[in-house]
Amino acid sequence: MHGNAGGKRVGLLGMLAAASMLSAMQAGADEDVFGYVKGAEPLPKGAVEITQWITNRSDKDIGHYSAYDTKTEIEYGFTDRFSGELALLGRSIDTSGIMIDGYIPGDKDYGLKFSGIEGSLKYNFLSAAKDPIGLTMYLGMEFETLDPHSGQDKDIWSNEVRLLLQKYFFDDQLIIAANAGIESTIAKRKAIAGLPPTFEWPTGEEMEIEFIGALGISYRIAPNWFIGVEGLYEEEHETEIGQERWSFQAGPNVHFAAKQWWATFTWLPQIKGGGSPYPGQVDEDLHLIEKTKQEWRLKVGFNF
């Protein structure tokens, strides 16, 4: 009798501990421990998360180049497997002493401006907290009015599909996530008056397809604190010329999570890149027409 009662108490405590652990996992679902790699865990049903992104891109080898991209995002969990997000985009740019045919027509300097909107949907097939591996499909749509390279007026329509994978190890102390995706873009530059006669600035519609691969590893070093590393590979193809560029970026990240909010900082410099260098480019082992040498991102999220 006593042994049976003791066994029941142990079983009850075990179930309570498991329920508590599962609850903690769900409370932290969709929390971004990475800056560039997307996690596979969904936002729970009825939950709301507001996230502020700030990304800085700088250094094109010559002249001066610094751009800030912002995203103010709200995400809602429609079910425990299906969520959607809507975001407002902003951009500021400060570039001087750089002219690149078709990309940067001259100096540009302005503060933060509204640059577009973004929407996305995520459906979770397998949960990393409950199944051997997490699996989620991500669909994103974006419209922008400012060119990310030159800061000039440009209409850009993009659609993105990603497959998101995530796995926990050692009682959730180690997190590994991977993404594979494809993005299609249609863009049209606005005409600019007063350009040199020999400068190329095409204003017809352009179509591009980009392949994306990303991998991140994050390890909990103390309660609420994670450190990790992540890498991002991008390869772009244009319909008329084939492969135009490729780049690989990798760097460290740090993540802090409190009960109702979290923050992630990632430094992601370019390690290697390819494609035609622009005239005057010093480091030809990097792609610096559309990318930069340095990049960092800060994300701060609030859960409701």
C-alpha positions, 0 to 999 in steps of 0.5 A: 500500500505504502509502496503503491502510494509512493509510486503514485506520488512519484508518477504524479510529480513526474507528470507535473514536471513534464507539464511544467517543462512543456509549458515553459517550451510553449511559452518560449515558442517562436522566440528568436535565438538567432538573428538570421536563421528562422526557428521552426517552433510556432507561436501558441494559439492566441499569443501575440509577439511584437518584434523590433528589428534593426540591421546595419550594413556597412563598408563597400571597400571604397568611399563611405557606405552605411545603411540601416534597415528596420522592421516592426513586426507583429505576429499572431498565433491562429492555432498552435501550428499556424501563425501569421505576421505583418510588418512595417519596413524602414530604411536610412542610408549614408553613402558617398564616394561610390558609383557603380553602374546599375546599382549606386548612381551617386551620393545619398544621405537621409534618415529613417524613411518608410520603405515598405510592408511585409507579410508572412505565414508559418505552418508547423508540421512537426514540433521540435518540443514534442517530435524528434525534429521540428519542421515548418513551412514559411511563406513570405511576401514583401513590397518595398519602395526604396532600393536597399543598395542605393537608397533610390526610389525603386518598386520591389515585389518579392515572394519567399518560401523557406523550409525551417528545421529545428532540433533540441539537444541535452534537455533544450540546452543546445538548439540547432536550426537550419533553413533552405529557401527560394525567393523570387523578385520583380523590381523596377527602378525609377528614372534619375535625371542628370546622370552621366551619359555613360552611366548605366541605369536601366529602368525596365522590369528585372526578374531575379531568383535567389537561393538561400541556405542558413544554419545556426547553433545556440547553447545555453550557458546560464539561465536566460542566456544563450551564445551561438554562431550562425551562417547565411549563404545566398546565391542570386540568378537573373533571367538574362545573365544567369548567376549574378552573385553569391555570398557567405556570411557567418558570425556569433550571436548572443540571446537573452530571454526574460519572462515577457521579452527577449533580445538577440544580437548577431554580427554577420560579416561576409566571409567569401563572395563571388560575382563580377567586382565593380571597378576599383574594388580592392577585395575581389574575394568578396561580393560588394556590389549588393552586399557589404563587408560588415553586417549586424542585427539586433532583435527585441521581442515582447510577448503577450 
